């Protein structure tokens, strides 16, 4: 495993990293590795996961369901 040294980290960035580490009960080093992994090595979601996420969000949003005709009418109107 490689070692790395970071220099000249802005105070506000370091403080946010430290807060996140405390919140997640991790060391600053472990939090930084976690952040780098999420950014540089994101996991791919399956279509089922995207559908489940969309359904969860849809349950939280209080909006009228549109019919296919209403959607098509909006599309045909073009941009405002």
Biopython code that builds the backbone (N, CA, C, O; Angstrom):
import numpy as np
from Bio.PDB.StructureBuilder import StructureBuilder

atoms = [
    (1, "UNK", "N", (0.841, -1.175, 0.000)),
    (1, "UNK", "CA", (0.000, 0.000, 0.000)),
    (1, "UNK", "C", (0.886, 1.238, 0.000)),
    (1, "UNK", "O", (1.885, 1.296, 0.717)),
    (2, "UNK", "N", (0.517, 2.221, -0.802)),
    (2, "UNK", "CA", (1.314, 3.431, -0.944)),
    (2, "UNK", "C", (0.974, 4.447, 0.141)),
    (2, "UNK", "O", (-0.126, 4.440, 0.693)),
    (3, "UNK", "N", (1.913, 5.299, 0.431)),
    (3, "UNK", "CA", (1.699, 6.418, 1.351)),
    (3, "UNK", "C", (1.679, 7.700, 0.549)),
    (3, "UNK", "O", (2.311, 7.798, -0.503)),
    (4, "UNK", "N", (0.953, 8.679, 1.048)),
    (4, "UNK", "CA", (0.852, 9.961, 0.378)),
    (4, "UNK", "C", (0.831, 11.058, 1.436)),
    (4, "UNK", "O", (0.295, 10.870, 2.528)),
    (5, "UNK", "N", (1.412, 12.192, 1.107)),
    (5, "UNK", "CA", (1.384, 13.346, 2.000)),
    (5, "UNK", "C", (0.695, 14.481, 1.269)),
    (5, "UNK", "O", (1.042, 14.799, 0.132)),
    (6, "UNK", "N", (-0.272, 15.084, 1.917)),
    (6, "UNK", "CA", (-0.963, 16.241, 1.341)),
    (6, "UNK", "C", (-0.437, 17.495, 2.006)),
    (6, "UNK", "O", (-0.274, 17.549, 3.225)),
    (7, "UNK", "N", (-0.174, 18.497, 1.194)),
    (7, "UNK", "CA", (0.340, 19.753, 1.717)),
    (7, "UNK", "C", (-0.583, 20.888, 1.309)),
    (7, "UNK", "O", (-1.295, 20.808, 0.309)),
    (8, "UNK", "N", (-0.555, 21.940, 2.102)),
    (8, "UNK", "CA", (-1.276, 23.171, 1.800)),
    (8, "UNK", "C", (-2.788, 22.961, 1.625)),
    (8, "UNK", "O", (-3.404, 23.545, 0.734)),
    (9, "UNK", "N", (-3.366, 22.130, 2.475)),
    (9, "UNK", "CA", (-4.814, 21.927, 2.447)),
    (9, "UNK", "C", (-5.465, 23.171, 3.051)),
    (9, "UNK", "O", (-5.125, 23.557, 4.170)),
    (10, "UNK", "N", (-6.384, 23.798, 2.339)),
    (10, "UNK", "CA", (-7.052, 24.975, 2.906)),
    (10, "UNK", "C", (-7.757, 24.621, 4.217)),
    (10, "UNK", "O", (-8.312, 23.532, 4.360)),
    (11, "UNK", "N", (-7.727, 25.538, 5.155)),
    (11, "UNK", "CA", (-8.310, 25.292, 6.474)),
    (11, "UNK", "C", (-9.766, 24.872, 6.404)),
    (11, "UNK", "O", (-10.184, 23.956, 7.112)),
    (12, "UNK", "N", (-10.552, 25.541, 5.545)),
    (12, "UNK", "CA", (-11.979, 25.200, 5.481)),
    (12, "UNK", "C", (-12.197, 23.788, 4.947)),
    (12, "UNK", "O", (-13.117, 23.100, 5.387)),
    (13, "UNK", "N", (-11.362, 23.346, 4.001)),
    (13, "UNK", "CA", (-11.459, 21.987, 3.480)),
    (13, "UNK", "C", (-11.059, 20.970, 4.544)),
    (13, "UNK", "O", (-11.722, 19.947, 4.712)),
    (14, "UNK", "N", (-9.993, 21.251, 5.248)),
    (14, "UNK", "CA", (-9.540, 20.362, 6.325)),
    (14, "UNK", "C", (-10.609, 20.253, 7.416)),
    (14, "UNK", "O", (-10.870, 19.165, 7.927)),
    (15, "UNK", "N", (-11.221, 21.376, 7.766)),
    (15, "UNK", "CA", (-12.253, 21.360, 8.813)),
    (15, "UNK", "C", (-13.462, 20.541, 8.382)),
    (15, "UNK", "O", (-14.045, 19.819, 9.191)),
    (16, "UNK", "N", (-13.837, 20.649, 7.116)),
    (16, "UNK", "CA", (-14.970, 19.849, 6.633)),
    (16, "UNK", "C", (-14.625, 18.365, 6.632)),
    (16, "UNK", "O", (-15.462, 17.530, 6.975)),
    (17, "UNK", "N", (-13.406, 18.038, 6.252)),
    (17, "UNK", "CA", (-12.958, 16.645, 6.278)),
    (17, "UNK", "C", (-12.977, 16.107, 7.701)),
    (17, "UNK", "O", (-13.416, 14.984, 7.948)),
    (18, "UNK", "N", (-12.499, 16.917, 8.627)),
    (18, "UNK", "CA", (-12.462, 16.522, 10.037)),
    (18, "UNK", "C", (-13.883, 16.320, 10.580)),
    (18, "UNK", "O", (-14.142, 15.359, 11.304)),
    (19, "UNK", "N", (-14.797, 17.226, 10.229)),
    (19, "UNK", "CA", (-16.196, 17.092, 10.664)),
    (19, "UNK", "C", (-16.824, 15.819, 10.096)),
    (19, "UNK", "O", (-17.524, 15.094, 10.803)),
    (20, "UNK", "N", (-16.568, 15.554, 8.820)),
    (20, "UNK", "CA", (-17.113, 14.346, 8.194)),
    (20, "UNK", "C", (-16.556, 13.093, 8.859)),
    (20, "UNK", "O", (-17.292, 12.137, 9.104)),
    (21, "UNK", "N", (-15.270, 13.097, 9.148)),
    (21, "UNK", "CA", (-14.645, 11.948, 9.813)),
    (21, "UNK", "C", (-15.282, 11.710, 11.175)),
    (21, "UNK", "O", (-15.578, 10.570, 11.534)),
    (22, "UNK", "N", (-15.494, 12.778, 11.932)),
    (22, "UNK", "CA", (-16.139, 12.638, 13.242)),
    (22, "UNK", "C", (-17.564, 12.120, 13.103)),
    (22, "UNK", "O", (-17.998, 11.255, 13.865)),
    (23, "UNK", "N", (-18.280, 12.652, 12.132)),
    (23, "UNK", "CA", (-19.664, 12.244, 11.914)),
    (23, "UNK", "C", (-19.770, 10.769, 11.565)),
    (23, "UNK", "O", (-20.706, 10.092, 11.990)),
    (24, "UNK", "N", (-18.813, 10.270, 10.793)),
    (24, "UNK", "CA", (-18.833, 8.871, 10.356)),
    (24, "UNK", "C", (-17.994, 7.953, 11.244)),
    (24, "UNK", "O", (-17.803, 6.779, 10.929)),
    (25, "UNK", "N", (-17.496, 8.496, 12.354)),
    (25, "UNK", "CA", (-16.689, 7.714, 13.312)),
    (25, "UNK", "C", (-15.481, 7.075, 12.630)),
    (25, "UNK", "O", (-15.189, 5.895, 12.825)),
    (26, "UNK", "N", (-14.780, 7.891, 11.819)),
    (26, "UNK", "CA", (-13.583, 7.422, 11.140)),
    (26, "UNK", "C", (-12.434, 8.380, 11.438)),
    (26, "UNK", "O", (-12.638, 9.518, 11.862)),
    (27, "UNK", "N", (-11.247, 7.893, 11.207)),
    (27, "UNK", "CA", (-10.087, 8.785, 11.286)),
    (27, "UNK", "C", (-10.114, 9.693, 10.065)),
    (27, "UNK", "O", (-10.822, 9.425, 9.094)),
    (28, "UNK", "N", (-9.339, 10.769, 10.123)),
    (28, "UNK", "CA", (-9.264, 11.671, 8.974)),
    (28, "UNK", "C", (-8.707, 10.910, 7.767)),
    (28, "UNK", "O", (-9.185, 11.096, 6.647)),
    (29, "UNK", "N", (-7.728, 10.078, 7.978)),
    (29, "UNK", "CA", (-7.144, 9.285, 6.899)),
    (29, "UNK", "C", (-8.196, 8.370, 6.271)),
    (29, "UNK", "O", (-8.316, 8.310, 5.047)),
    (30, "UNK", "N", (-8.956, 7.660, 7.105)),
    (30, "UNK", "CA", (-9.984, 6.757, 6.582)),
    (30, "UNK", "C", (-11.076, 7.524, 5.843)),
    (30, "UNK", "O", (-11.586, 7.051, 4.827)),
    (31, "UNK", "N", (-11.434, 8.692, 6.342)),
    (31, "UNK", "CA", (-12.453, 9.512, 5.679)),
    (31, "UNK", "C", (-11.947, 9.984, 4.318)),
    (31, "UNK", "O", (-12.695, 9.990, 3.341)),
    (32, "UNK", "N", (-10.690, 10.373, 4.258)),
    (32, "UNK", "CA", (-10.111, 10.820, 2.993)),
    (32, "UNK", "C", (-10.076, 9.678, 1.979)),
    (32, "UNK", "O", (-10.393, 9.883, 0.807)),
    (33, "UNK", "N", (-9.699, 8.488, 2.414)),
    (33, "UNK", "CA", (-9.700, 7.324, 1.519)),
    (33, "UNK", "C", (-11.114, 7.050, 1.028)),
    (33, "UNK", "O", (-11.321, 6.780, -0.155)),
    (34, "UNK", "N", (-12.097, 7.119, 1.937)),
    (34, "UNK", "CA", (-13.489, 6.901, 1.563)),
    (34, "UNK", "C", (-13.918, 7.919, 0.495)),
    (34, "UNK", "O", (-14.541, 7.547, -0.499)),
    (35, "UNK", "N", (-13.589, 9.188, 0.698)),
    (35, "UNK", "CA", (-13.950, 10.239, -0.263)),
    (35, "UNK", "C", (-13.291, 10.003, -1.618)),
    (35, "UNK", "O", (-13.933, 10.157, -2.657)),
    (36, "UNK", "N", (-12.034, 9.637, -1.609)),
    (36, "UNK", "CA", (-11.327, 9.369, -2.857)),
    (36, "UNK", "C", (-11.918, 8.163, -3.584)),
    (36, "UNK", "O", (-12.067, 8.187, -4.806)),
    (37, "UNK", "N", (-12.253, 7.112, -2.843)),
    (37, "UNK", "CA", (-12.856, 5.932, -3.468)),
    (37, "UNK", "C", (-14.192, 6.274, -4.109)),
    (37, "UNK", "O", (-14.477, 5.839, -5.225)),
    (38, "UNK", "N", (-15.014, 7.049, -3.410)),
    (38, "UNK", "CA", (-16.326, 7.410, -3.949)),
    (38, "UNK", "C", (-16.183, 8.270, -5.195)),
    (38, "UNK", "O", (-17.001, 8.174, -6.111)),
    (39, "UNK", "N", (-15.162, 9.101, -5.238)),
    (39, "UNK", "CA", (-14.970, 10.000, -6.369)),
    (39, "UNK", "C", (-14.288, 9.303, -7.549)),
    (39, "UNK", "O", (-14.709, 9.453, -8.696)),
    (40, "UNK", "N", (-13.258, 8.559, -7.262)),
    (40, "UNK", "CA", (-12.444, 7.987, -8.330)),
    (40, "UNK", "C", (-12.851, 6.573, -8.736)),
    (40, "UNK", "O", (-12.524, 6.122, -9.834)),
    (41, "UNK", "N", (-13.560, 5.880, -7.860)),
    (41, "UNK", "CA", (-13.942, 4.500, -8.143)),
    (41, "UNK", "C", (-15.420, 4.278, -7.817)),
    (41, "UNK", "O", (-15.750, 3.403, -7.016)),
    (42, "UNK", "N", (-16.306, 5.057, -8.425)),
    (42, "UNK", "CA", (-17.721, 4.906, -8.085)),
    (42, "UNK", "C", (-18.242, 3.537, -8.522)),
    (42, "UNK", "O", (-17.811, 2.980, -9.532)),
    (43, "UNK", "N", (-19.165, 3.022, -7.746)),
    (43, "UNK", "CA", (-19.778, 1.743, -8.104)),
    (43, "UNK", "C", (-20.932, 2.004, -9.058)),
    (43, "UNK", "O", (-21.616, 3.023, -8.958)),
    (44, "UNK", "N", (-21.137, 1.101, -9.957)),
    (44, "UNK", "CA", (-22.237, 1.233, -10.905)),
    (44, "UNK", "C", (-23.494, 0.651, -10.283)),
    (44, "UNK", "O", (-23.467, -0.415, -9.668)),
    (45, "UNK", "N", (-24.594, 1.370, -10.453)),
    (45, "UNK", "CA", (-25.871, 0.899, -9.939)),
    (45, "UNK", "C", (-26.574, 0.093, -11.020)),
    (45, "UNK", "O", (-26.454, 0.375, -12.212)),
    (46, "UNK", "N", (-27.304, -0.908, -10.576)),
    (46, "UNK", "CA", (-28.094, -1.702, -11.507)),
    (46, "UNK", "C", (-29.356, -0.924, -11.863)),
    (46, "UNK", "O", (-29.740, -0.011, -11.132)),
    (47, "UNK", "N", (-30.002, -1.266, -12.965)),
    (47, "UNK", "CA", (-31.271, -0.601, -13.307)),
    (47, "UNK", "C", (-32.299, -0.726, -12.182)),
    (47, "UNK", "O", (-33.087, 0.191, -11.953)),
    (48, "UNK", "N", (-32.289, -1.848, -11.491)),
    (48, "UNK", "CA", (-33.228, -2.049, -10.387)),
    (48, "UNK", "C", (-32.980, -1.048, -9.254)),
    (48, "UNK", "O", (-33.923, -0.566, -8.627)),
    (49, "UNK", "N", (-31.697, -0.740, -8.997)),
    (49, "UNK", "CA", (-31.370, 0.239, -7.953)),
    (49, "UNK", "C", (-31.832, 1.635, -8.350)),
    (49, "UNK", "O", (-32.337, 2.384, -7.514)),
    (50, "UNK", "N", (-31.662, 1.988, -9.627)),
    (50, "UNK", "CA", (-32.141, 3.293, -10.093)),
    (50, "UNK", "C", (-33.658, 3.390, -9.969)),
    (50, "UNK", "O", (-34.189, 4.422, -9.559)),
    (51, "UNK", "N", (-34.349, 2.314, -10.324)),
    (51, "UNK", "CA", (-35.811, 2.302, -10.216)),
    (51, "UNK", "C", (-36.240, 2.431, -8.765)),
    (51, "UNK", "O", (-37.157, 3.191, -8.456)),
    (52, "UNK", "N", (-35.584, 1.693, -7.868)),
    (52, "UNK", "CA", (-35.915, 1.767, -6.443)),
    (52, "UNK", "C", (-35.679, 3.173, -5.901)),
    (52, "UNK", "O", (-36.492, 3.684, -5.132)),
    (53, "UNK", "N", (-34.570, 3.803, -6.297)),
    (53, "UNK", "CA", (-34.282, 5.176, -5.858)),
    (53, "UNK", "C", (-35.341, 6.137, -6.387)),
    (53, "UNK", "O", (-35.805, 7.014, -5.658)),
    (54, "UNK", "N", (-35.723, 5.977, -7.653)),
    (54, "UNK", "CA", (-36.740, 6.852, -8.237)),
    (54, "UNK", "C", (-38.070, 6.684, -7.521)),
    (54, "UNK", "O", (-38.775, 7.664, -7.276)),
    (55, "UNK", "N", (-38.417, 5.441, -7.182)),
    (55, "UNK", "CA", (-39.675, 5.200, -6.476)),
    (55, "UNK", "C", (-39.652, 5.817, -5.083)),
    (55, "UNK", "O", (-40.666, 6.348, -4.629)),
    (56, "UNK", "N", (-38.529, 5.757, -4.409)),
    (56, "UNK", "CA", (-38.400, 6.368, -3.081)),
    (56, "UNK", "C", (-38.565, 7.876, -3.165)),
    (56, "UNK", "O", (-39.266, 8.476, -2.351)),
    (57, "UNK", "N", (-37.917, 8.488, -4.152)),
    (57, "UNK", "CA", (-38.031, 9.938, -4.326)),
    (57, "UNK", "C", (-39.460, 10.311, -4.695)),
    (57, "UNK", "O", (-40.007, 11.286, -4.179)),
    (58, "UNK", "N", (-40.057, 9.539, -5.581)),
    (58, "UNK", "CA", (-41.420, 9.824, -6.024)),
    (58, "UNK", "C", (-42.401, 9.813, -4.859)),
    (58, "UNK", "O", (-43.352, 10.594, -4.841)),
    (59, "UNK", "N", (-42.178, 8.937, -3.892)),
    (59, "UNK", "CA", (-43.064, 8.866, -2.720)),
    (59, "UNK", "C", (-42.965, 10.129, -1.873)),
    (59, "UNK", "O", (-43.938, 10.535, -1.237)),
    (60, "UNK", "N", (-41.781, 10.751, -1.866)),
    (60, "UNK", "CA", (-41.567, 11.961, -1.062)),
    (60, "UNK", "C", (-42.087, 13.224, -1.744)),
    (60, "UNK", "O", (-42.387, 14.214, -1.076)),
    (61, "UNK", "N", (-42.192, 13.190, -3.061)),
    (61, "UNK", "CA", (-42.620, 14.365, -3.811)),
    (61, "UNK", "C", (-44.142, 14.362, -3.912)),
    (61, "UNK", "O", (-44.757, 13.385, -4.340)),
    (62, "UNK", "N", (-44.725, 15.476, -3.510)),
    (62, "UNK", "CA", (-46.173, 15.594, -3.591)),
    (62, "UNK", "C", (-46.513, 16.371, -4.857)),
    (62, "UNK", "O", (-46.575, 17.601, -4.848)),
    (63, "UNK", "N", (-46.728, 15.650, -5.926)),
    (63, "UNK", "CA", (-47.048, 16.278, -7.200)),
    (63, "UNK", "C", (-48.100, 15.441, -7.917)),
    (63, "UNK", "O", (-48.213, 14.233, -7.709)),
    (64, "UNK", "N", (-48.847, 16.103, -8.748)),
    (64, "UNK", "CA", (-49.873, 15.426, -9.528)),
    (64, "UNK", "C", (-49.208, 14.520, -10.555)),
    (64, "UNK", "O", (-48.240, 14.915, -11.204)),
    (65, "UNK", "N", (-49.727, 13.308, -10.701)),
    (65, "UNK", "CA", (-49.217, 12.425, -11.739)),
    (65, "UNK", "C", (-49.770, 12.884, -13.077)),
    (65, "UNK", "O", (-50.961, 13.171, -13.199)),
    (66, "UNK", "N", (-48.917, 12.951, -14.063)),
    (66, "UNK", "CA", (-49.326, 13.379, -15.390)),
    (66, "UNK", "C", (-49.670, 12.171, -16.244)),
    (66, "UNK", "O", (-49.047, 11.115, -16.137)),
    (67, "UNK", "N", (-50.648, 12.343, -17.073)),
    (67, "UNK", "CA", (-51.006, 11.279, -18.011)),
    (67, "UNK", "C", (-50.044, 11.326, -19.194)),
    (67, "UNK", "O", (-49.331, 12.311, -19.391)),
    (68, "UNK", "N", (-50.033, 10.274, -19.960)),
    (68, "UNK", "CA", (-49.184, 10.227, -21.156)),
    (68, "UNK", "C", (-49.565, 11.376, -22.094)),
    (68, "UNK", "O", (-48.691, 12.008, -22.687)),
    (69, "UNK", "N", (-50.870, 11.645, -22.230)),
    (69, "UNK", "CA", (-51.327, 12.728, -23.101)),
    (69, "UNK", "C", (-50.805, 14.084, -22.614)),
    (69, "UNK", "O", (-50.350, 14.898, -23.418)),
    (70, "UNK", "N", (-50.869, 14.329, -21.301)),
    (70, "UNK", "CA", (-50.373, 15.594, -20.766)),
    (70, "UNK", "C", (-48.875, 15.754, -21.022)),
    (70, "UNK", "O", (-48.407, 16.836, -21.376)),
    (71, "UNK", "N", (-48.149, 14.687, -20.842)),
    (71, "UNK", "CA", (-46.698, 14.735, -21.085)),
    (71, "UNK", "C", (-46.429, 15.035, -22.558)),
    (71, "UNK", "O", (-45.581, 15.864, -22.888)),
    (72, "UNK", "N", (-47.162, 14.352, -23.437)),
    (72, "UNK", "CA", (-46.971, 14.564, -24.875)),
    (72, "UNK", "C", (-47.344, 16.004, -25.262)),
    (72, "UNK", "O", (-46.670, 16.615, -26.091)),
    (73, "UNK", "N", (-48.405, 16.540, -24.670)),
    (73, "UNK", "CA", (-48.815, 17.923, -24.940)),
    (73, "UNK", "C", (-47.711, 18.904, -24.529)),
    (73, "UNK", "O", (-47.402, 19.842, -25.265)),
    (74, "UNK", "N", (-47.115, 18.679, -23.340)),
    (74, "UNK", "CA", (-46.026, 19.547, -22.894)),
    (74, "UNK", "C", (-44.828, 19.466, -23.832)),
    (74, "UNK", "O", (-44.202, 20.478, -24.148)),
    (75, "UNK", "N", (-44.518, 18.252, -24.273)),
    (75, "UNK", "CA", (-43.396, 18.079, -25.189)),
    (75, "UNK", "C", (-43.655, 18.797, -26.509)),
    (75, "UNK", "O", (-42.753, 19.413, -27.076)),
    (76, "UNK", "N", (-44.897, 18.713, -26.993)),
    (76, "UNK", "CA", (-45.249, 19.353, -28.267)),
    (76, "UNK", "C", (-45.231, 20.876, -28.186)),
    (76, "UNK", "O", (-45.031, 21.542, -29.201)),
    (77, "UNK", "N", (-45.433, 21.432, -27.004)),
    (77, "UNK", "CA", (-45.418, 22.888, -26.833)),
    (77, "UNK", "C", (-44.014, 23.440, -27.036)),
    (77, "UNK", "O", (-43.856, 24.587, -27.456)),
    (78, "UNK", "N", (-43.010, 22.654, -26.748)),
    (78, "UNK", "CA", (-41.639, 23.123, -26.873)),
    (78, "UNK", "C", (-41.240, 23.986, -25.686)),
    (78, "UNK", "O", (-41.993, 24.109, -24.720)),
    (79, "UNK", "N", (-40.066, 24.578, -25.760)),
    (79, "UNK", "CA", (-39.579, 25.394, -24.638)),
    (79, "UNK", "C", (-40.453, 26.637, -24.438)),
    (79, "UNK", "O", (-41.058, 27.146, -25.381)),
    (80, "UNK", "N", (-40.505, 27.116, -23.187)),
    (80, "UNK", "CA", (-41.307, 28.324, -22.907)),
    (80, "UNK", "C", (-40.704, 29.554, -23.549)),
    (80, "UNK", "O", (-41.248, 30.650, -23.414)),
]
sb = StructureBuilder()
sb.init_structure("model")
sb.init_model(0)
sb.init_chain("A")
sb.init_seg("    ")
for serial, (resi, resn, name, xyz) in enumerate(atoms, 1):
    if name == "N":
        sb.init_residue(resn, " ", resi, " ")
    sb.init_atom(name, np.array(xyz, "f"), 0.0, 1.0, " ", f" {name:<3s}", serial, name[0])
structure = sb.get_structure()
